[in-house]
Amino acid sequence: MISIPRRMRVVFALLSAAITCGCGTGAAGNAQPTAAQPSVYAEPLHQPWPIAAVAPTADPRVVSVTIAGVPLPSAAGLCHADVSYELAEAPLTVGVGIHVLSRLTAFGKCATGTRRILVRLASPLGRRDVFASNRVTPDGGRFIAVGNGYQECRPPRCNPMYQPVIPDCMHLREAIAGSDVPAHFRFDGPCRPPFAAVVVDVGAGSCPVSDESNSCAGKRLTRQFWFSDGKFWKLVLQGDHATCVDAHKALATFPTSLCSDPQWIGALHR
């Protein structure tokens, strides 16, 4: 017969052994704490997703949009994610809202990469700005046509949150200042509301402001074509060799006659 003190010693020994080996606890005694798992939902959730890059395609009515950090199309199980988009077109802008449909809110344990979405437009892209719908911030989210491609508008050179100004000729300089030009630029050209065609001397902004002649002036020019919708000035087209014909292709109502205006011809030869 075992005495009470001895019984207690046996119980304590058994408890100690159970704690040491993890028996009956469902976990090994040497198990390490694991990282918190991302939230998993019974039904997939639509998550707005930022755009990483925008590019034109051979089809003028299709724009390529790239997103990053999402599971690859081949991903299965919890890592599977579907991608969809919403489109909002305007004469001078294209808004694309990307949504990722997944049961996960984070993809840290999934193989991720970039995915390219081909967005079909109702009218040709032209050189319209492309906005990431609901994702435009002071740091980015707006893509502008540069050369034959698109670049994200980022400060300090470009303001993604640029808001158009009062659409009269007196405020045209403010509108130009909000586009992708240096602070101390010069410009000239005809303003015939609701349209304007100007030659912008972006090289002039490369030299310090001075009352004397600017040695940087006239070294680098670009051309801009503007349209007013009655509320704001909107940039139709910008390019070093762009013409009113190009602006007319981007916006059918833009008059090609502005490039025959003496003020335009004079601006080209200054």
Residue pairs with C-beta under 8 A, 6 or more apart in sequence:
2 10
17 23
18 24
18 25
19 25
19 29
20 29
21 29
22 28
22 29
22 31
37 109
38 104
38 105
38 106
38 107
38 108
38 109
39 104
39 105
39 106
40 78
40 103
40 104
41 103
41 104
41 105
42 103
43 103
44 82
44 101
44 102
44 103
45 101
45 102
45 103
45 105
46 84
46 99
46 100
46 101
47 99
47 100
47 101
47 102
47 105
48 97
48 98
48 99
48 134
48 135
49 67
49 70
49 83
49 98
49 99
49 100
49 135
50 67
50 98
50 132
50 135
50 141
51 65
51 66
51 67
51 96
51 98
51 130
51 132
51 135
51 141
51 143
52 66
52 67
52 68
52 114
53 65
53 66
53 143
53 150
53 152
54 63
54 64
54 65
54 66
54 130
54 143
54 150
54 152
55 63
55 64
55 66
55 149
55 150
56 63
56 64
56 125
56 148
56 149
56 150
57 63
57 64
57 118
60 124
60 125
60 126
61 120
61 121
61 122
61 123
61 124
61 125
62 118
62 119
62 120
62 121
62 125
63 94
63 96
63 118
63 119
63 121
63 125
63 130
64 116
64 117
64 118
64 119
65 85
65 96
65 98
65 116
65 117
65 118
65 119
65 130
66 114
66 115
66 116
66 117
67 83
67 98
67 100
67 114
67 115
67 117
68 112
68 113
68 114
69 107
69 112
70 81
70 83
70 100
70 107
70 112
70 113
70 114
70 115
71 79
71 80
71 81
71 102
71 107
71 110
71 111
71 112
72 111
72 112
72 113
72 115
73 115
75 81
75 110
75 111
78 103
78 104
78 110
79 104
79 107
79 109
79 110
79 111
80 102
81 100
81 101
81 102
81 104
81 107
82 100
82 101
82 102
83 98
83 99
83 100
83 101
83 115
83 117
84 98
84 99
84 101
85 96
85 97
85 98
85 99
85 117
85 119
86 96
86 97
86 99
86 133
87 94
87 95
87 96
87 97
87 119
87 121
88 94
88 95
88 96
88 97
88 133
89 95
89 121
89 122
89 123
91 128
91 227
91 229
91 234
91 251
92 128
92 129
92 227
92 234
92 235
92 236
92 251
93 128
93 129
93 130
93 131
93 234
94 119
94 121
94 125
94 128
94 129
94 130
94 131
95 130
95 131
95 132
95 133
96 119
96 130
96 131
96 132
96 133
97 132
97 133
97 134
97 135
98 117
98 132
104 110
126 237
126 249
126 250
126 251
127 145
127 236
127 237
127 238
127 239
127 250
128 145
128 250
129 142
129 143
129 144
129 145
129 235
130 142
130 143
130 150
131 141
131 142
131 143
132 141
132 142
132 143
135 141
136 142
136 160
136 161
137 160
137 161
138 155
138 159
138 160
138 161
139 154
139 155
139 160
140 152
140 153
140 154
140 160
141 152
141 160
142 152
142 153
142 158
142 160
142 162
143 150
143 151
143 152
143 153
144 150
144 151
144 153
144 158
144 180
145 238
146 180
152 160
153 159
153 160
153 162
153 180
154 160
157 180
158 180
159 178
162 178
162 179
163 178
163 232
164 175
164 178
164 231
164 232
164 233
164 234
165 171
165 174
165 175
165 178
165 232
165 233
166 174
166 232
166 233
167 175
167 193
167 194
167 228
167 229
167 230
167 231
167 232
167 233
168 193
168 228
169 191
169 193
169 196
171 233
172 191
172 196
172 198
172 226
172 233
173 187
175 226
175 232
175 233
175 235
176 185
176 187
176 198
176 200
176 224
177 183
177 185
179 224
179 235
179 238
180 238
181 200
181 202
181 205
181 222
182 202
182 204
182 205
182 206
183 205
184 204
184 205
184 207
184 209
185 200
185 201
185 202
185 204
185 205
186 200
186 201
186 204
186 217
187 198
187 199
187 200
187 201
187 224
187 267
188 198
188 199
188 263
188 266
188 267
188 270
189 196
189 197
189 198
189 199
189 261
189 263
189 264
189 267
190 196
190 197
190 198
190 258
190 261
190 263
190 264
191 198
192 255
192 258
192 261
193 228
194 227
194 228
194 229
194 230
195 225
195 226
195 227
195 228
195 254
195 255
195 258
196 224
196 225
196 226
196 233
196 258
197 223
197 224
197 225
197 226
197 244
197 247
197 258
197 259
197 261
197 264
198 223
198 224
198 225
198 226
198 267
199 221
199 222
199 223
199 264
199 267
199 268
199 270
200 221
200 222
200 223
200 224
201 217
201 218
201 220
201 221
202 220
202 221
202 222
203 216
203 217
203 218
203 219
203 220
203 221
204 214
204 216
204 217
204 218
205 216
206 216
206 219
206 220
207 214
207 215
207 216
207 217
218 270
221 240
222 238
222 239
222 240
223 238
223 239
223 240
223 241
223 242
223 243
224 235
224 237
224 238
225 235
225 236
225 237
225 238
225 242
225 244
225 246
225 247
225 250
225 254
225 258
226 233
226 234
226 235
226 236
227 233
227 234
227 236
227 251
227 253
227 254
228 234
236 247
236 250
236 251
236 254
237 246
237 247
237 250
237 251
239 246
243 259
244 254
244 255
244 256
244 257
244 258
244 259
245 256
245 259
247 254
247 256
248 254
248 255
248 256
258 264
